[in-house]
Amino acid sequence: MSQNWLNLDGKVAIVTGGASGIGKHIAQSLVREGATTVVVDMNVQTGTETEGIFYVQCDVTDRNSVEKMVAFVVEKYGKIDALINNAGINLPRLLVDVVGEQPQYELNDTAFEKMFAVNVKGVFLCAQACAKQMVKQKSGVIVNMSSESGKEGSQGQSAYAATKGAVDSFTRSWAKELGKYQIRVLACAPGIMEATGLRTEAYNAALAYTRGCKPEELSTDYSKVIPLGKDGKLDEVGDLVTYLISERASYITGTTINISGGKSRG
């Protein structure tokens, strides 16, 4: 197989939330394949560049911040070939804390609004701003980061799963709207993945409480829940996204691609 099989040389790709976790691996995969990669994140300094990645600070929940980011990228590179809408947040919460021992883990307005602001509004704002440029170009790809939980539901993560269901719906609708401009819109839905380094003790405590167990009892026996019997690798998500934005995937749009080891029904 040719080393340049995906032919991403000269392609300009934006990865939101790309300074850590899955987003970081996606950005690294894009760089390896020759794409000009821009990481957009709250926790970076605009104008810095490391390992072939250019960084732009941006709050994806703020329209002004997003529009400034897109204008900056277009001014610097002249185009946007791909947007990977990866920025997201997950706060495990129960609909009702029946036991009543940890009321902070019951879903409230603050947690609900924060997840929807980042996971839904942020996806909308970034997609809209980038799509306006892509329409002018009559080309482009948007990949929205979904989740296997958006299809299956997830105990203690109902609001998070709902945001990912919204992402899947955005994907299908935007593909229908933008296809006439030769813009493809897809989603990628990871299942259980290897540790990203972002799961804190506080997150594990919250998730464990919503699952009725202790943090140390959270299941890691993947053979019971995943047909392939193992967790997924972050680089595998990066490889999938890299393929999806390439011309090798030029007839794929309006769908969510599961990368879950067979766990999802989807």
Solvent accessible surface area in square Angstrom, and as a share of the most:
residue,aa,sasa,rsa
1,M,199,0.89
2,S,73,0.47
3,Q,169,0.75
4,N,94,0.48
5,W,88,0.31
6,L,19,0.09
7,N,100,0.51
8,L,2,0.01
9,D,86,0.45
10,G,48,0.46
11,K,57,0.24
12,V,4,0.02
13,A,0,0.00
14,I,0,0.00
15,V,0,0.00
16,T,1,0.01
17,G,16,0.16
18,G,2,0.02
19,A,33,0.25
20,S,45,0.29
21,G,7,0.07
22,I,33,0.17
23,G,0,0.00
24,K,92,0.39
25,H,47,0.21
26,I,0,0.00
27,A,0,0.00
28,Q,51,0.23
29,S,2,0.02
30,L,0,0.00
31,V,44,0.25
32,R,147,0.53
33,E,58,0.26
34,G,35,0.34
35,A,7,0.05
36,T,44,0.26
37,T,1,0.00
38,V,0,0.00
39,V,0,0.00
40,V,0,0.00
41,D,15,0.08
42,M,111,0.50
43,N,133,0.68
44,V,22,0.12
45,Q,133,0.59
46,T,59,0.34
47,G,43,0.41
48,T,55,0.32
49,E,110,0.49
50,T,76,0.44
51,E,145,0.65
52,G,45,0.43
53,I,9,0.05
54,F,14,0.06
55,Y,35,0.13
56,V,4,0.03
57,Q,102,0.45
58,C,3,0.02
59,D,45,0.23
60,V,14,0.08
61,T,33,0.19
62,D,60,0.31
63,R,102,0.37
64,N,86,0.44
65,S,27,0.17
66,V,1,0.01
67,E,79,0.35
68,K,132,0.56
69,M,4,0.02
70,V,12,0.07
71,A,61,0.47
72,F,76,0.32
73,V,1,0.00
74,V,38,0.22
75,E,153,0.68
76,K,99,0.42
77,Y,64,0.24
78,G,50,0.48
79,K,69,0.29
80,I,0,0.00
81,D,19,0.10
82,A,2,0.01
83,L,0,0.00
84,I,0,0.00
85,N,4,0.02
86,N,18,0.09
87,A,17,0.14
88,G,47,0.45
89,I,42,0.22
90,N,33,0.17
91,L,42,0.21
92,P,2,0.01
93,R,43,0.16
94,L,37,0.18
95,L,135,0.67
96,V,89,0.51
97,D,15,0.08
98,V,131,0.75
99,V,104,0.60
100,G,48,0.46
101,E,124,0.56
102,Q,64,0.29
103,P,96,0.60
104,Q,93,0.41
105,Y,33,0.13
106,E,63,0.28
107,L,39,0.19
108,N,74,0.38
109,D,105,0.55
110,T,100,0.58
111,A,4,0.03
112,F,86,0.36
113,E,107,0.48
114,K,104,0.44
115,M,1,0.00
116,F,52,0.22
117,A,31,0.24
118,V,29,0.17
119,N,0,0.00
120,V,23,0.13
121,K,94,0.40
122,G,2,0.02
123,V,4,0.03
124,F,67,0.28
125,L,5,0.02
126,C,0,0.00
127,A,4,0.03
128,Q,63,0.28
129,A,13,0.10
130,C,0,0.00
131,A,11,0.09
132,K,118,0.50
133,Q,25,0.11
134,M,0,0.00
135,V,46,0.27
136,K,160,0.68
137,Q,51,0.23
138,K,130,0.55
139,S,46,0.30
140,G,10,0.09
141,V,12,0.07
142,I,1,0.00
143,V,0,0.00
144,N,0,0.00
145,M,10,0.05
146,S,3,0.02
147,S,12,0.08
148,E,12,0.06
149,S,11,0.07
150,G,21,0.20
151,K,67,0.28
152,E,61,0.27
153,G,42,0.41
154,S,28,0.18
155,Q,114,0.51
156,G,7,0.07
157,Q,20,0.09
158,S,57,0.37
159,A,7,0.06
160,Y,36,0.14
161,A,9,0.07
162,A,51,0.40
163,T,0,0.00
164,K,9,0.04
165,G,25,0.24
166,A,29,0.23
167,V,0,0.00
168,D,6,0.03
169,S,51,0.33
170,F,52,0.22
171,T,0,0.00
172,R,115,0.42
173,S,53,0.34
174,W,37,0.13
175,A,9,0.07
176,K,166,0.70
177,E,104,0.47
178,L,24,0.12
179,G,30,0.29
180,K,148,0.63
181,Y,73,0.28
182,Q,128,0.57
183,I,2,0.01
184,R,24,0.09
185,V,0,0.00
186,L,0,0.00
187,A,0,0.00
188,C,0,0.00
189,A,0,0.00
190,P,11,0.07
191,G,18,0.17
192,I,59,0.30
193,M,30,0.13
194,E,54,0.24
195,A,86,0.67
196,T,44,0.26
197,G,72,0.69
198,L,101,0.50
199,R,124,0.45
200,T,78,0.46
201,E,157,0.70
202,A,72,0.56
203,Y,43,0.16
204,N,42,0.21
205,A,35,0.27
206,A,4,0.03
207,L,11,0.06
208,A,1,0.01
209,Y,42,0.16
210,T,3,0.02
211,R,89,0.32
212,G,71,0.68
213,C,40,0.24
214,K,122,0.52
215,P,65,0.41
216,E,135,0.61
217,E,102,0.46
218,L,32,0.16
219,S,82,0.53
220,T,102,0.59
221,D,64,0.33
222,Y,53,0.20
223,S,80,0.51
224,K,160,0.68
225,V,71,0.41
226,I,5,0.02
227,P,101,0.63
228,L,123,0.61
229,G,35,0.34
230,K,119,0.51
231,D,26,0.14
232,G,17,0.16
233,K,91,0.39
234,L,5,0.02
235,D,59,0.31
236,E,78,0.35
237,V,0,0.00
238,G,0,0.00
239,D,80,0.42
240,L,32,0.16
241,V,0,0.00
242,T,2,0.01
243,Y,65,0.25
244,L,2,0.01
245,I,10,0.05
246,S,0,0.00
247,E,113,0.51
248,R,125,0.46
249,A,1,0.01
250,S,62,0.40
251,Y,216,0.82
252,I,50,0.26
253,T,63,0.36
254,G,23,0.22
255,T,51,0.30
256,T,21,0.12
257,I,50,0.25
258,N,44,0.22
259,I,37,0.19
260,S,12,0.08
261,G,25,0.24
262,G,51,0.49
263,K,64,0.27
264,S,16,0.11
265,R,194,0.71
266,G,73,0.70
